[in-house]
Amino acid sequence: MYIKETVVNNQVGLHARPATFFIQKANEFKSSIWIEKEERRVNAKSLLGVLSLGIVKGSKISIIADGSDEKEAVNTLVELISSNFSE
């Protein structure tokens, strides 16, 4: 299991279009991936799950992965968030 914390800094947070990009990227990996915010953990490959966390600009989240490509998955998703989804 591999975990990394990051802060979402893009304007709309993980909502609508950025959430869709995030989920598409998460689905490229074999590992199970979750997003955790304030003790709530959801499947990072589920649009409804990700949207249900209500991640807005400035939210601190953890990305957790477990599987054969866990480090690559977490690092890629943290990088995507850090790039503000190329906005």
For each residue, the residues with C-beta under 8 A, 3 or more apart:
1: 64 65 66 70
2: 64 65 66 70 71 73 74
3: 62 63 64 74
4: 62 63 74 75 78
5: 60 61 62 63
6: 60 61 62 63 78 81 82
7: 58 59 60 61
8: 13 14 55 56 57 58 59 61 81
9: 57 58 81 82 84
10: 13 18 57 81 84 85 87
11: 57 87
12: 15 16 17 18 56 57
13: 8 10 18 54 55 56 57 59
14: 8 18 19 22 35 50 51 53 55 59 61 81
15: 12 18 19 51 55 56
16: 12 19 20
17: 12 20 21 85
18: 10 12 13 14 15 21 22 85 87
19: 14 15 16 22 23 47 50 51
20: 16 17 23 24 47
21: 17 18 24 25 80 85
22: 14 18 19 25 26 44 50 77 80 81 85
23: 19 20 26 27 44 45 46 47 50
24: 20 21 27 28
25: 21 22 28 76 77 80
26: 22 23 29 33 44 45 73 77
27: 23 24 45
28: 24 25
29: 26 33 65 67 69 72 73 76
30: 67 68 69
31: 65 66 67 68 69 70 73
32: 43 65 66 67
33: 26 29 43 44 45 63 64 65 73 74 77
34: 41 42 43 44 63 64 65
35: 14 41 42 44 49 50 53 55 61 62 63 64
36: 39 40 41 42 61 62 63 64
37: 40 53 55 59 60 61 62
38:
39: 36
40: 36 37 53
41: 34 35 36 64
42: 34 35 36 46 49 50 52 53
43: 32 33 34 46 49
44: 22 23 26 33 34 35 49 50 63 77
45: 23 26 27 33
46: 23 42 43 49 50
47: 19 20 23 50 51
48: 51 52
49: 35 42 43 44 46 52 53
50: 14 19 22 23 35 42 44 46 47 53 55
51: 14 15 19 47 48 54
52: 42 48 49
53: 14 35 37 40 42 49 50 61
54: 13 51
55: 8 13 14 15 35 37 50 59 61
56: 8 12 13 15 59
57: 8 9 10 11 12 13
58: 7 8 9
59: 7 8 13 14 37 55 56
60: 5 6 7 37
61: 5 6 7 8 14 35 36 37 53 55 81
62: 3 4 5 6 35 36 37
63: 3 4 5 6 33 34 35 36 44 74 77 78
64: 1 2 3 33 34 35 36 41 74
65: 1 2 29 31 32 33 34 69 70 71 73 74
66: 1 2 31 32 70
67: 29 30 31 32 70 73
68: 30 31
69: 29 30 31 65 72 73
70: 1 2 31 65 66 67 73 74
71: 2 65 74 75
72: 29 69 75 76
73: 2 26 29 31 33 65 67 69 70 76 77
74: 2 3 4 33 63 64 65 70 71 77 78
75: 4 71 72 78 79
76: 25 29 72 73 79 80
77: 22 25 26 33 44 63 73 74 80 81
78: 4 6 63 74 75 81 82
79: 75 76 82 83
80: 21 22 25 76 77 83 85
81: 6 8 9 10 14 22 61 77 78 84 85
82: 6 9 78 79
83: 79 80 86
84: 9 10 81 87
85: 10 17 18 21 22 80 81
86: 83
87: 10 11 18 84
